[in-house]
């Protein structure tokens, strides 16, 4: 069975965890809030909360084709489904640090930014990128959001165009020796001996989703946990099992599914239809 964001939403409503570190440290799965958040996200998609560790590992292998590291995006890939990038912030208005990787609508198997293990994890060409962001304070998960890159950031051409312009400007400097690189630039033979080089790297960041989508969603700071998810209409219609979320919202008053319109990241004058799923813990 292919797992999706629908499973994550249902599992979150049924298993809301706020004390991340104490919960996952007690099971020897994480020692810090960032690792604990990633383990929680795995459990949300795989439904592995109450399993023994050996059973959980087998289930994770069934659900995920790839579980990554901090050096290369993504953090995880659902087998036959989306790619997932998990980010933790500690203050309410903090931006997300993406480092050398600009934000993405999708991730492709031919991308030079992914690892070989990711590339060869299954037979795939392209996956939608899902950003999962947790606001964690004093090891307590206060806010969680899930949003697709298609609705969150501009198309790849926007970032590649800027990267290209910067690289061209750097390469136009007289009197220095440049080398081919996947980064913005590399200058060789900086010193008289010709043994020093300079790497020029981009450090990307993006405003957190709560700030980006504040025109349709505001967090209730009185709640122990606020969850919000945005899924554009096209993606929602392609997902299977969405009726599970609708049915659950009829039984649980703290879960809402709302029709909203969100700005197109490539053209904010255009509004796209989307489903907003909201849930809170009192």
C-alpha positions as CSV (number, residue, x, y, z in Angstrom):
1,X,0.0,0.0,0.0
2,X,1.4,3.4,-1.0
3,X,1.5,5.9,1.9
4,X,0.9,9.6,1.6
5,X,0.3,12.8,3.4
6,X,-3.2,11.6,4.1
7,X,-1.8,8.9,6.5
8,X,0.3,11.5,8.2
9,X,-2.7,13.8,8.9
10,X,-4.8,10.9,10.2
11,X,-1.9,9.6,12.4
12,X,-1.2,13.0,13.8
13,X,-4.8,13.6,14.9
14,X,-4.8,10.1,16.5
15,X,-1.2,10.4,18.0
16,X,-0.4,14.1,18.7
17,X,3.1,14.1,20.4
18,X,4.4,17.4,21.8
19,X,7.2,16.3,24.2
20,X,9.4,15.2,21.4
21,X,12.8,14.6,23.1
22,X,11.5,12.8,26.1
23,X,9.2,10.6,23.9
24,X,11.9,9.5,21.5
25,X,14.9,9.5,23.9
26,X,13.0,7.0,26.1
27,X,13.0,4.7,23.1
28,X,16.7,5.3,22.2
29,X,15.7,6.9,18.9
30,X,16.8,10.5,19.4
31,X,18.8,12.7,21.7
32,X,17.9,16.2,20.4
33,X,14.9,18.0,19.1
34,X,15.9,17.9,15.5
35,X,16.4,14.2,15.4
36,X,13.2,13.6,17.5
37,X,11.2,15.7,15.0
38,X,12.4,13.6,12.1
39,X,11.6,10.4,14.0
40,X,8.1,11.8,14.7
41,X,7.6,12.6,11.0
42,X,8.6,9.0,10.1
43,X,6.0,7.7,12.5
44,X,3.4,10.0,11.2
45,X,3.7,8.7,7.6
46,X,4.3,5.0,8.5
47,X,1.9,4.7,11.5
48,X,4.7,3.1,13.6
49,X,4.0,4.7,17.0
50,X,3.3,1.6,19.1
51,X,5.6,-0.9,17.4
52,X,8.6,-2.7,18.7
53,X,11.8,-1.3,17.2
54,X,12.4,-4.4,14.9
55,X,8.8,-4.2,13.7
56,X,9.1,-0.5,13.2
57,X,12.2,-0.8,11.1
58,X,10.5,-3.3,8.8
59,X,7.5,-1.0,8.4
60,X,9.8,2.0,7.7
61,X,11.5,0.0,4.9
62,X,8.0,-0.8,3.5
63,X,6.9,2.8,3.5
64,X,10.1,4.7,2.6
65,X,12.4,4.0,-0.3
66,X,15.0,6.4,1.2
67,X,15.9,7.9,4.5
68,X,18.6,10.5,4.1
69,X,21.1,12.6,6.0
70,X,21.7,16.3,6.7
71,X,24.1,16.6,3.8
72,X,21.8,16.0,0.9
73,X,18.1,16.7,0.3
74,X,15.6,15.1,0.8
75,X,15.3,13.7,4.3
76,X,13.0,11.0,3.2
77,X,11.1,9.6,0.2
78,X,7.9,7.7,0.3
79,X,8.0,4.6,-1.8
80,X,6.1,5.6,-5.0
81,X,5.2,8.9,-3.4
82,X,6.5,12.3,-2.3
83,X,9.9,13.5,-1.2
84,X,10.0,15.0,2.3
85,X,12.2,17.7,3.8
86,X,12.0,18.2,7.6
87,X,13.0,21.5,9.1
88,X,13.1,22.6,12.8
89,X,13.0,26.2,14.0
90,X,13.1,27.4,17.6
91,X,11.6,30.8,17.4
92,X,8.2,31.7,16.0
93,X,9.4,33.9,13.2
94,X,12.7,32.2,12.3
95,X,13.4,31.5,8.7
96,X,14.3,28.1,7.3
97,X,18.0,27.5,6.5
98,X,18.3,25.6,3.3
99,X,22.1,26.0,3.0
100,X,23.4,25.2,-0.5
101,X,20.0,23.9,-1.8
102,X,17.4,26.4,-3.1
103,X,13.7,25.5,-2.4
104,X,12.1,23.2,-4.8
105,X,8.7,22.3,-6.3
106,X,9.9,18.8,-7.1
107,X,13.1,16.8,-6.8
108,X,14.5,14.9,-9.8
109,X,16.5,11.7,-10.0
110,X,19.0,13.4,-12.2
111,X,19.7,16.2,-9.8
112,X,23.4,16.6,-8.9
113,X,22.4,17.6,-5.3
114,X,21.1,14.2,-4.3
115,X,23.1,11.2,-3.2
116,X,23.6,8.0,-5.2
117,X,21.7,6.1,-2.5
118,X,18.7,8.4,-3.1
119,X,19.0,8.2,-6.8
120,X,19.1,4.4,-6.8
121,X,16.5,3.9,-4.0
122,X,13.7,3.0,-6.4
123,X,12.7,3.5,-10.1
124,X,11.7,7.1,-10.2
125,X,12.2,10.3,-12.2
126,X,10.5,13.0,-10.3
127,X,8.8,13.5,-6.9
128,X,6.8,16.3,-5.4
129,X,8.6,18.0,-2.5
130,X,6.8,18.3,0.8
131,X,8.2,20.6,3.4
132,X,7.4,19.6,7.0
133,X,8.3,22.3,9.5
134,X,8.2,22.1,13.3
135,X,8.5,24.9,15.8
136,X,10.2,23.4,18.8
137,X,10.8,25.3,22.0
138,X,12.4,23.8,25.1
139,X,12.1,20.4,23.4
140,X,8.3,20.8,23.1
141,X,6.7,20.7,19.6
142,X,4.4,23.8,19.6
143,X,3.5,24.1,15.9
144,X,3.8,21.8,12.9
145,X,3.1,22.7,9.2
146,X,3.1,20.6,6.0
147,X,3.2,22.4,2.6
148,X,4.2,21.4,-0.9
149,X,7.0,23.2,-2.6
150,X,4.7,23.9,-5.5
151,X,2.6,26.2,-3.3
152,X,5.5,27.5,-1.1
153,X,8.3,28.6,-3.4
154,X,8.9,29.8,-7.0
155,X,9.8,27.6,-10.0
156,X,13.3,26.3,-10.3
157,X,14.1,28.7,-13.2
158,X,13.8,31.7,-10.8
159,X,16.6,30.4,-8.6
160,X,18.7,29.1,-11.4
161,X,18.5,32.4,-13.2
162,X,19.8,34.3,-10.1
163,X,22.5,31.7,-9.5
164,X,23.6,32.0,-13.2
165,X,23.8,35.8,-13.0
166,X,25.9,35.7,-9.9
167,X,28.2,33.1,-11.3
168,X,28.6,35.1,-14.5
169,X,29.4,38.3,-12.5
170,X,32.0,36.5,-10.4
171,X,33.6,34.9,-13.5
172,X,33.9,38.3,-15.1
173,X,36.4,39.6,-12.5
174,X,39.8,40.2,-14.1
175,X,43.0,38.8,-12.9
176,X,41.8,35.6,-11.2
177,X,41.7,32.0,-12.3
178,X,38.3,30.3,-12.2
179,X,37.5,26.6,-12.3
180,X,34.4,24.7,-13.3
181,X,32.2,23.9,-10.2
182,X,28.6,23.2,-9.3
183,X,28.8,26.0,-6.8
184,X,28.6,29.7,-7.6
185,X,32.3,29.8,-8.4
186,X,35.8,28.6,-7.5
187,X,38.9,30.7,-7.7
188,X,42.2,28.8,-8.0
189,X,45.7,29.9,-7.3
190,X,44.7,32.8,-5.1
191,X,48.2,33.1,-3.5
192,X,51.7,33.5,-5.0
193,X,52.4,29.8,-4.6
194,X,49.2,28.9,-6.3
195,X,48.2,26.5,-3.6
196,X,45.1,28.3,-2.1
197,X,41.7,28.4,-3.6
198,X,38.4,30.1,-2.8
199,X,35.0,28.4,-2.9
200,X,32.0,30.7,-3.5
201,X,28.8,29.0,-2.2
202,X,25.2,30.1,-2.0
203,X,23.4,29.9,1.4
204,X,19.7,29.8,0.7
205,X,16.9,30.5,3.1
206,X,13.2,31.0,3.0
207,X,10.6,32.5,5.3
208,X,8.7,30.0,7.4
209,X,5.3,28.8,6.1
210,X,3.4,30.5,9.0
211,X,4.7,33.9,7.8
212,X,4.2,33.1,4.1
213,X,0.6,31.9,4.6
214,X,-0.4,34.2,7.4
215,X,-3.2,35.7,5.1
216,X,-5.1,32.3,5.4
217,X,-3.9,30.9,8.7
218,X,-3.0,32.3,12.2
219,X,-1.7,30.1,15.0
220,X,-3.6,30.0,18.3
221,X,-0.8,30.6,20.9
222,X,-3.0,29.3,23.6
223,X,-3.0,25.7,22.2
224,X,-0.4,23.1,23.2
225,X,0.0,22.2,19.5
226,X,-1.1,23.8,16.3
227,X,-1.0,21.9,13.0
228,X,-1.7,23.2,9.6
229,X,-1.4,21.6,6.2
230,X,-2.0,23.1,2.7
231,X,-2.6,20.9,-0.3
232,X,-3.4,22.5,-3.7
233,X,-6.6,21.3,-5.4
234,X,-4.8,19.4,-8.1
235,X,-2.7,17.5,-5.7
236,X,-5.7,16.8,-3.4
237,X,-7.7,15.4,-6.3
238,X,-4.8,13.0,-7.1
239,X,-4.5,11.7,-3.6
240,X,-6.3,8.5,-2.5
241,X,-8.1,8.2,0.8
242,X,-8.9,11.9,1.3
243,X,-12.3,10.9,2.5
244,X,-10.6,9.5,5.6
245,X,-9.6,13.1,6.5
246,X,-13.1,14.4,5.8
247,X,-14.7,11.7,7.8
248,X,-12.4,12.3,10.7
249,X,-13.1,16.0,10.7
250,X,-16.8,15.2,11.2
251,X,-16.0,13.2,14.3
252,X,-13.3,15.5,15.8
253,X,-14.3,19.1,16.2
254,X,-10.6,20.1,16.5
255,X,-9.9,19.0,12.9
256,X,-11.1,21.2,10.1
257,X,-10.8,20.9,6.3
258,X,-11.3,24.4,4.8
259,X,-11.4,25.5,1.1
260,X,-9.0,28.4,0.7
261,X,-7.2,30.3,-2.1
262,X,-3.5,30.8,-2.0
263,X,-1.1,33.0,-4.0
264,X,0.7,31.3,-6.9
265,X,4.5,31.6,-6.0
266,X,5.4,32.5,-9.6
267,X,2.6,35.0,-10.0
268,X,1.0,36.4,-6.7
269,X,-1.8,38.1,-8.8
270,X,-3.1,34.6,-9.4
271,X,-4.9,32.7,-6.7
272,X,-5.0,28.9,-6.6
273,X,-7.6,26.7,-4.9
274,X,-6.4,24.6,-2.0
275,X,-7.5,22.6,1.0
276,X,-6.3,23.8,4.4
277,X,-6.3,21.2,7.1
278,X,-6.2,22.5,10.7
279,X,-5.9,20.7,13.9
280,X,-5.0,21.7,17.5
281,X,-4.4,20.2,20.9
282,X,-5.9,22.1,23.8
